[in-house]
Amino acid sequence: MYSVAIHQKEFILNIEVEYQDIHGVLSHRNYNISKLGLVKHMAIAGQRYAPSSHKILKTIGMFFQFSYFLQTNSLQRDKFSLPPNKIYDPTEKGQFSNIAGKAIADFLAKKIDNSLHTVNYESAMKLVSIPISVRRPDLLAFTNNSIFAIEAKGFSKKNVSHSEMLKYKIQSQTGGIPVNYTVASVSYNLYDSVKCKYHDPLNSQIPFDNELLAKTTKKYYAGFMDFLEFGNYKEIIYKKEKFYEIDLLSSKFFDILNNNFLEYSMKKLLNSKSLKLILPKEVDAYAKNGLTDRTEPFLFDSSNETYIDNDRIGLQLQ
């Protein structure tokens, strides 16, 4: 049952996108994402997951819990699956839809707006001392010359009306952090043919906040630093840049976590494949200093075996 959660090599999800740019011009596009890509975006954006080796249990548990929703075969590449009726739980379906909506929003922010980094909006609010009791969108994203907020939704219903999109646009403009523009990203029809309305309402221009980018990214990359303590990694080059590949199935990794059950579960989940975390070799510098407006996103032609996001964090499954 669980072995399908990550290892199906043939799975690529097609997303039909209605894109409205900041000038109100509508266009229709298609984007494909592999299962490895979904793993990355669901773990980071969908679960509000702060990266850390000791928090990996939460991510692994997510894929056990939602494994039925990811059982998509080569004939169903444009939708998520539903569990059999005998174990169907509408509440769990709603939870997965919400997580999938945030993951798709994060993915499209990278593809459409060329975002370098996204962070949970609440985390950014804490860094700038804004009370989290106020209304707020879901994500805050950074390109190397702009900041934008994202209200992300995920639904099973077959359509999203214009009035609903206006409501989500308004929600995307709350929260109190100055941004250059905001996005309403609403994924729907998730279990028939995945669609998304990705709309950019225009806000007034503001100076780029390098300090906030540095603060959020220092915290983000610092969370990955303890993966290097396991020692079971090697250097590799992608597109002339140096990276670390860290074996997430090494015995030392599980010894440090002191969790033999996790070791058994992960190896069962991956069906004897190797799973590696990809980190930029500059991760230490990023953790100390953060990113700046001079940092370019890493644009990588990902595959079913290797997925590297714009922020240079990736996964490899072979």
Secondary structure, 3 states (H helix, E strand, C coil): CCCHHHHCCCCEEEEEEEEECCCCCEEEEEEEEEHHHHHHHHHHHHCCCCCCHHHHHHHHHHHHHCHHHHCCCCCCCCCCCCCCHHHCCHHHHHHHHHHHHHHHHHHHHHHHCCCCEEEEHHHHHHHCCCCCCCCCCCEEEECCCCEEEEEEEECCCCCCCHHHHHHHHHHHCCCCCCCCEEEEEEEECCCCCCEEEEECCECCCCCCCHHHHHHHHHHHHHHHHHHHHHCCEEEEEECCEEEEEEECCCHHHHHHHCCHHHHHHHHHHCCCCCEEEEEECCHHHHHHHCCCCCCCCCCCCCCCCEEECCCCCEEEEC
